[in-house]
């Protein structure tokens, strides 16, 4: 079976490459494992920075809806466990002892936005969009997305992204400080690599303390928010709205959510 992610150990830094190009970089067990291994390398003091990137033209499209269809057959408790796997990934990146850089090419959607915002520094391709697409499938954000958006963006824009799933351009996010650099497609990876090189040449102990201080400024709120997202997603994934939303997405039609009150 073809690997859907790869970890490259460059000695002073690690590169995690999302290779699930046929699914627009959707999350995969391979990606989870590659990121976990990169964090382990950092904890062993073998690397000084982590770079998240992709092959195939799209950073990450979030969860695979075909997988979510199968999860509807699980109990709510089992679905909570599946969301916890994603949240462990996000918590691992947040708690890593080294800086994390994301190179966002093509765009990011759903939990792919959560993954990008889990990085400390973000370089994005000009014109790419960040889309919190959950509501289109009758689902709710997870991966720490609501806490990240609440910290980084004005409330009306966070609501626009989550309630309407409207794509937001990297340029707009950069103007608000949520993205560090927006560059032409041909320069994204090199710009991100330049940031990694600058981090690697810096003082590791000071960087570690700085990351801890910034993280603890948000930590308690984010931890509680991750748990709230997990519970809401576990309920939503088994509900009627998600059944209709996921089916409509896969069948390439508009969903019919009706007017009755949902179960989340």
JOSULWO-V712148 format. One record per helix or strand of 3 or more residues. SS is the DSSP state (a for helix, b for strand). FROM is the first residue (numbers start at 1). LEN is the number of residues. If there is no record, write none. Layout:
SS	FROM	LEN
SS	FROM	LEN
//
This chain:
b	5	5
b	14	5
a	21	3
a	29	15
b	49	6
a	65	7
a	76	20
b	99	6
a	111	7
b	121	5
b	129	3
a	133	5
a	145	8
a	155	10
a	170	6
b	181	3
a	185	16
a	204	34
a	240	11
//
